[in-house]
Amino acid sequence: MGIKFNLGKSERKTRSDKKIRVNPSLDQETHEKLDRLSIACHIPKTQLAYEIIKIAVNNPSLIEYLQHKHNTYKYTRVVPIVHDGEVFYQD
């Protein structure tokens, strides 16, 4: 039996629930509304913003509205497909 030393860079496991940081810039009115709603819901603003974004990117009606509002080119449009209650984006 020998002792093994790992002198190289250690390998870290990637968490399956790892979050990606996104820092939206909000105007004062939107920030105040987010702040008040987070207080009312007893959750941090970042967690509330995460939930709002998650709802938005999984809502076919909102996806269509945003693409229509911002005149998305046909070849770059996202096509949401609902399968078993879950939203996927068509390739």
Residue, then its C-alpha position, 0 to 999 in steps of 0.5 A: m500500500g502506498i500513499k497517493f498524492n494529487l499534485g495536479k489540479s483537483e477535479r471538481k464535480t459539477r452540480s446538476d442544480k448549478k445556477i448561472r448568474v444573470n444580473p439584469s439592470l432594472d429601472q427604479e420603478t421595477h426594482e421597487k415593485l420587485d422589492r415590495l413583492s419579495i417582502a410580501c412573499h418572504i423570499p429574497k429578490t434574487q429568488l423572486a426574479y429567478e422564479i419570474i424569469k423561469i415562468a416567462v421562458n416557459n410560457p408560450s403566450l409570453i414567448e410569442y408576445l415578446q418575439h412579436k414585440h421585438n420583431t424577431y426574424k423568422y429564422t431566429r424565432v423560438v418555437p415553444i412546444v408543450h409536451d406532458g406539461e413541460v415547455f421545450y424549444q423546437d430545434 
